[in-house]
Amino acid sequence: MVNLTKDLNDSSSKMVEPHGGVLKDMIVGSSRRDDLTEQSLYLNSWDLTQRQTCDIEILLNGGFSPLDGFMGEEDYKSVCKEMRLTNGILWPIPITLDVTEDMAESIVIGGEIALRHPEGMVLAVMKVTDLWRPDFNEEAELVYGTGDEVHPGVFALHHQTNPVYLGGSLEGLELPPQHTFKHLRHTPRELWALFEKKGWDRVVAFQTRNPMHRAHVELTRRAAEETGANLLINPVVGQTKPGDIDYFVRVRCYEAVYKHFPQESTALSLLPLAMRMAGPREAVWHAIIRKNYGCSDFIVGRDHAGPGSDASGKPFYSPYAAQDLLSEYQEELNVKMASFEEMVYVKNSGSYVPRSKAPQSSEILSVSGTELRGFLNTGSEVPQWFSYPEVISELRRSYPPRADQGFVVFFTGLPSSGKSTIANILQARLMELDPRPVTLLDGDLVRKHLSSELGFSKEHRDLNIQRIGYVASEIAKNRGMAICAPIAPYAAIRREVREMISAFGGFIEVYVATPVEVCEKRDRKGLYAKARAGIIKGFTGVDDPYEQPENPEVKLDTTTITAEEGAEKVISYLRELGFLQ
């Protein structure tokens, strides 16, 4: 890596100043690090979540300048309502540290806590200045503009965020360890130094969370030409939208595409950011971060950082809302926006142009993400005009046709609905039909062998389903077949498991919709009777709710079909999707 040889805030620098005027690098010197390391042994500690680990890396390296830690309550409220810190500096997204109630009870305002990486090392010591319980409904409406939990950011707030926020400044001991693509990872200071070494006065950044194809290459080339800037391809490799192609595959694709750019005026660097999918606000946030990383210009295309559509099919944000919002602030930020609309392929001329520039009489071609997945799933040929052979080769290697992919059949339904019976029959049939290994994760057996210490509180039930989902995702990742047959009464945890597994293979939810009165009659263990008598508490279907799946892939009612017929319906669906031949 190139090391910086001069103060980045020196007025002689040709690049723009960092956001807020000062690049906050919070990694302490070696002497202070030794003191903090010893001190941290006696401090209360918090194990960072995946999102928090992404946040703390960019806090510590200065990418979130002018922040010097996780926001306090007043800054948080001001950011949510006004898109500004209390000192007036523009900042659109809350950067907060959420902890459990148990952790909050141990916190002393003015005291310090150690923040640990999941691997165990202390990354920073935080002096706690604020502790509060946010209103997630209000935060969702203000930051995301919606309370609809179809939005991944809103869902994360309500189901994956701890109830208490802590604020305070940080002293960093080290950045989170990164074991992959180290040659493509840079801190803001390293990028500033790299740009200075290359003599780049202007740099335009391209944000992406998807593989790049020919349209993206054309868009970024045009952006560099129009701005007169050199190009930084700056993909996000932290958390992105659930279901996105994993970053290992994407980075290999970026490296292949990078060869099609002029090397003297293009750089590739990875950004360990946890996206919020906040659309317009996120576009402003991304521009601020790129400014801190030394960029003078920022590309914003159609539906920037958009999460798609709500439950009714209406997009959460209009296609160019992000461009509209950033245009209001680009002068204040001193970051020039390079705005682009969707690029389409004109068959007549064999070239890519913005959609509005395409001649009316011409034949316009495009391939959506859904269509590309269809090509990959079926092994069909991808048009040469759409992408590069080496990119498609990498995608095919990582996402083979469905007949060669792993998948998970996830049964859910009331106790005694017939899940286990159908699941056992399905396991036998799959073993007859396909050479891939098949594993049955039955609810009762998992409770016995994997979750024997857990009770039946909602927290423990969710943890049990998370464990099942994790094991099943590992099976799917290794292209095996898994059958899960828990009760899984809560919709939110079923969604989390779907997202966990879908990153690696197919996920087929099977709702065994047998009515409760029929389940009760079939109950050989007498559990419903004990629940009705009050002997068992929190029993699903009696005094604990079962949240019915709204859109399962397969729905079975064992009052109208046999278990064998139910298993065959699942097999037929797997064949229809292409998972079975």
N, C-alpha and C positions, 0 to 999 in steps of 0.2 A: 504494500500500500504506500501511497505518497503521503508524507507527513507535512503538515503545515509549517512553514518557516517564518510566518509573520502574523501579527495580530489581525484577525479577520475584520475587526472593526476600525482598522486604520483607514483614515479618510482617503488615502492614496489608492485604495483598492478600486478596481474598475467595476466590480460586481455590486449589486444592490445590497443595502444593509439588511441584516436579519430582521424578522418581524419584531417590533418593539425596540429595535436599535442595538440589541445585545444578544449574542449567541450564548445561551446558557449551557455550559458544559459542566455537569455536576459530579463528575468523577473526581474524587479528592486525590491529593498527593499521597505518596507512599507512606510518609510518617503518620498522617491523619488516618490513612487506611488501616495501618497496624493498630492504632488506638481504637478505631471503630470495630475492627474485627474482634478484639478482646472484649470490648464493651457489649457487643451484640450477644455474647455468650450468656449474659445475664438479663437480657431484655425479653419481654413478651414478643412472640413472632407471629407473622401471618404468612401462610403459604399462598402465593399469588396464583390466580386463575390464568387461563390462557390469554384472555383479553387483557388482564392487568399486566401480564408479562410483556405483551406487545407495547402497552402504554408506557411502562416504566423504562423500556429500552429507549424509546424516542424522547421521553422526558430527560433521561440521564445524558443522552448524547447531544441534546440541544435542539432536536427537531421540533419540539413543542415550544420553543422560545416564544414569548417571554415567561412562560410558566416555569417555576422553580420547584414544583411539586404537585401533588393532587390538590384540586381546588377546595377552598373553604366554602362555607355555606353562602356567604354573600356573593362571592364570585360566581358560584353555581347558579344562584337565582338570577343574577344579572345576565349571565350567558344564556340561560333558558329564555328569559323574557326579552332581552335587548340585543343579544348576540355580541355583547361587549363585557369585558372584565370591569370591575368596579372603578379601575383607573382610566376607563374610557377606551382602552385598546380593543380593537376588533378581535373577537374570538367566538365562533358559532357553535361549538360542540362541547358539552360538559366532559371534563376529564376527572373522574372521581374514583375513589377507592371504596368499594362496597364490601362490608364484612358482616358476619353473623351477629345475632344478638348476644351469643355467648362471648364472642370476642369483644363486643362493645362494652360488656359489663366489666371487662378487665382493663379498659382504657382509662388513663388519667390525662385530662387536658393539660398540656404543657410537658407531658412525658414523652418518651421515645419508644418506638417499636421497630423490630427488625423485619424487613420484607424479604422473604425467601423465594428463590426460584424453585419450581417443582422438583428439580434435581437435588435440592437441599441447601445450596450455598446462599449466603446473605448477599443480596444485590445492593441494598440501600438501608440506611437508617432514617426513619421518618419522625420528625418532631410533630406531634399531633396538636393542632390548634383548634380543630372543629370536629364536632360529632353531631349528626342530626339524622332524622328519619324522613327521607324525601317522599313526596307525593308522586308516585309513578304515573298515575293518570295524567296529572298536570304536565310532568316532564314529557310524556309521550305526545301530548297535544301540541306543546310548545316547540319541541325539537323536531318531531317527525310529522307534525301536522295531522295526526290521526291517532285514534285509540284502537284501531283495528289490529287484532293480533295476527292477522295474516302477514302484516309487515314484520320482517324478522327482527328489526330493532325494537319494536313494541313488544313482541313475544319475549325477547331476551330480557327486557325490563321486568316483565311480570313473572317470568318463570325461571330465569337464570341469573338474576341479580339479587344479592343479599340485601336485607332490609335497612341496614345502617350505612351511612356514608361517613368516611373520615377525610379530613383535609389537613394538609401540613406540608412543610418544606422537606426536601430530600438531601441527603449526602450519599453519593453513590460510591460503592466499593468496587464494583465491576459491572460491565454490561452483561446481559444474559448470554450464555455460551451458544454459539451457532455452529453446527456441525456439517451443514450442507452449503454448497456453492459459496464458500468463503471468499473466493476471488471476485465475486460480484456484490459483496456487501461493503458498504461505505458509511461512515458517520458523516454528518454535515461538514465537519472540518476537513475530512479526507476528500470529499467531493469539491469543496471550495479550492483545496490545494491542487486537485487534479485539473479543474477548469483553468486555474491560474497557470499551471505548468503548460497546458495546451494553448494558452493565449486566447481562451474563449471569453469575449466580453459579454456575449448574450447567450443564454441557454433556454430552450423551450422544453418543458417536461411533458411527457406523455404518460398518463395514468391508465393502467389496465389491470383487470383481474381475470381476463380471458386469454386464450391463445391468440396470437396475431396472425392474420391472413393477409392476402394481397390488398384488400381494401384498407386495412389499417396501415400498411406500409405506404400506400399512396397518400393517405390522409396525413401521416406524419411528415412525409417528404414535402408535401405542399405547405404544411405549417412552418417547417424550417425555412422554406423559400420565402414565404410571405412575411415572416417576422425578421428575416435576416439573421436568424439565430442558429446555433448548433443544437443538436437534438440529444436529449436524455430520455432513453426508454426506461421508465421507472415503475415497473409492475409491483403490485402489492403481494407480499408473501406472508402476511400475518393471517388474521381472520378475514374471510370474505363472506359472500352470501352462501348459506347452506346449499349444497348441491353443486357448487362450482367445481370445475376440474382442479384436482389438487396441484399445489404449486410445484412439486417435483416434475410433473409432466409438463406444466406450463413453462418452467424455466428451460427445460431441454428444448421446447419449441421456440422460446425467445432466442436461445443461442443459435438455433438453425436460421431463424429469420434475420438475426443480426448480421449475418454474412451478406445479406442483400442490401445493406446500407453502406454508404461511403464511410470507411473506418476513420478517416481523418476528422470527420465532423459529427460522429455519433458515439455515444457512450451507453452502456447498459449497466444499471445498478438496481438492486432489489431493495424494496422498502418494507420493513417489518411492521406494518400498520394493521391495527384491528379496525376494519371498516365498520361503520354504523348503518350504511345504506340510507343515509338521510337526504339524498337527493340534492336540492339547491344549497342547503346549509353545508352539506358535505363538500360540495364543489368549492365553496369559499375556504373551508378548512384545508382541503387539499392544496389550494393555491398558497395558503399561508405556510404549510409544511414545505412545499417545494421552494418557496422563497428562502426559508431557513436552510435548505439544502443547496442554496446558491443559484437558483434559477430566476431568470428575469421574466419569463413568459410561461404560460400554462395552457395546454390544449383542453378544451371542453367540448365534447361532442354531444350527440343526441342522448337524452335520458342519462346524464352523468350520475353515477352512483345510485341509480334508481332500482328499487327492489321488485319492480313488476307491477302486478295489478292486485286489487283487493278482492274480497270474496265475491263481489258482483261483477268482476271482470273489468272494472274501471282502473286505469293506471293511477298509482298514488300521486305521481307528479306528472305534469304535462311535459312533453318531449324536450322543450327548450327552456324550462323553468330555471334550470341550473345556470344557463348562460345569462338569463335575465338578471338573476340575483347577483352573480359575480360581476356583471357589467356595472352594477351600482357601486361596487367597492374597489374595482381594479385601480382606480387612480389613487385612492387612499392607501392601498397596499403597495403601490408602485410595482405591480405585477400586471403585465399585459396579457389579456385573454386572447387566445387564438381560437375563435369559435368556428365549429364545423357542423354541418348537417350530415345526414346519413350518406355514405358513399355507395353508389350502385355501379354495376358493370353494364356498359352499353355494348351489346353484341355487334351492332353495325360497325362501330369504330374500334372495337376490341380494347376499350379503355375504361377506366373508372372516373366518374364525375360525381359531384354533389347531385342529389336527386332532383333538385329544382333546376339544374342546368342541363339535364338530359333532354335531347330533342323529343318533341311530342310524338313524332312518327317512329322513333327508334324502339327497338326491342330491349327492355330493361330486365336484367337478370340479377337475382340475389339469392343467397342461401341463409336461412334463419338458423339459430342455434338448435332448434328442434329438428329441422331438416338435416343438419350435420350429424346430430346424434342418431337419426334414423339411418343415414348412410353407414355410419360406423357399426350400428347394431346389426345391420343386415349384411355387412360386408360389401355394400354397393359401391360403385365407383364415384369418387368425389370429383366434380368438374375441375379441370386444370386451371380454368380462369379464376377459380375461387381461392385456391391456396397453393402452397409450394409442396412438391413431392415429399421433401424431408419432414415437413410439419405433419402431413397426413400420415406418413410412415410412423412417426412417433406416437400420434394419437391412436393409430391402429394397434401398435404394440402395447399400449397401456389400456386401451378400450377395445378389446377384440369383439367379434360378433357375439351376440347374446348366447348362442349355443356353447360358447367357451367361457362365458363369464360366471362368476359366483352369484348366488342369489339367496334371499331369505324369505321364507313364507312365515308370516307372523300372525298366528291365530289370537283372537281376543274374543271374550264373551263371558257371560255370567258363570259362576260355579255350576258344574253339572250340565252345562249346555251341550257338551259333546265334543269339545275342543280336542281333548287328549285322544279320544277314540279315532277321530278323523285324522289327527296328526300321525298316529301310529300306522294307520292304513296308508297314508300318503308316504311315510318313510319307506314302507315296504315296496310300494309301487315305484318310487323313484330309484330304489336299489335294483329293481328289475329292469328299469328302462335306460339308466344312464350310468356310465362308469365313474363319474365323479363321486367323491366321498360325500355322504349325507349324514348330518348330525341332528339328533332330536334333543331340543332343550325343553323338556316338559316342565310345567310349573311346579309340580310337587317334587320332582327329582332335583330341580335347581334349588328349591328351598332346602332340601336335605343335604346336598353336596356343596353348594356354592354360597348359600345365604342362610346357613343354619342359625347364625347368631342374631338374625333380624327378626323384629316383631312385625306387627301389622298396622303401625301408624302410617299416615300418608308419606312421611319422610322415608320410612323403611320400605314401603311398597315401591316408591319411586326408585330408591337405590337398588332394589332387587331387579327392577326392569332395566335400569341402566347397566347392571352387570350382564344381564342376558343380552342386551343390545351390543355391548362391547364384545362379548365372546362371538356373537353372530357376525359382527362386522369383521372380525379377524378371519372367520371362516370364509366370508364372502370375498375379502381381500385376497385370499389365497385360492380363489376360484372353486371353492367347495359349495355345497348346498346345506343350508341350515333351516330347520323347522323349529319355531318357537311356539309354545302353547301355554302362556301364562294367562291370568285373568286380565291383567293390565287395564284397570278400570278408568284411568285418568287420561284424557285426551292430550294434555300437554306433554307428558312423558312419552306417549306413543309417538308424538311428532318429533321429539328429540331423538328417539331411536331410529325413526325413519331417516332423519337427516344424517345421523351417524353412519347408517348402513349404506344409504344411497351414494355416498362418496366413493364406494368401492364395488358396488354391484347392484343387482335388482332388489327391490323391496316390494313384497306383495302382502298387503294387509287383508286378512280373511276374518270377517266379522261373523261369528256363529250366533245368529240372532234368535236363539230359542227363547220363548217367553219365560218369565220368571216362574209362573205357576207350573209350567212343564218341568223346568229345572228342579223345582222343589219336590215334585213327585218322583223324579228319578234319583234323588239324592240318597245314595246308599250309605253314606257316612252319618246321616242325620244332622248335618251341620245347620241346615236351614231351621230345623226344629229347635236346635239349641239356641240359635240366634233369636228366633221368635220368643223363646222362653227367657231371654236375657242372660243365658249362660255364656254365650259368646258375644263380645262387643265388636262393633266396627265391621260387620260381615257384609260383603258386597251383595247388593240386591235386597237387603233387609234394612239395616240402619246405616249403611255407607253407600254412597251413590255409585252407579255405573254410568259413565259418560259415553253414550253410543257414538261410534265412528260416523262421521257425516259422509265421507266419500271413500269407503273401502273398495279395494280392487275387486274383491269377491264377497258376496253376502250369502250366507247359508242359513236356512231354518230347518232344523232337524225334526220338526214336527211334520214336514211335508216330504222330506227325502231321507234316505238311509245314509249311514256314515260312509258306506262304500260309494254311493252316488255323490256325496259331498267331496270326497277325495278326488273322484274323477272330474268334477267340475273345476277343481283347482288345477289338475293336470291339463285339462283342456285350455285353461287360461294361460298356463305356462307355455304351452305349445303355440298359442295365438301370439304371445309376445316374442317367441323365438328362443326362449330359454331351454326348451326341450325340442328335439327334432322328431 
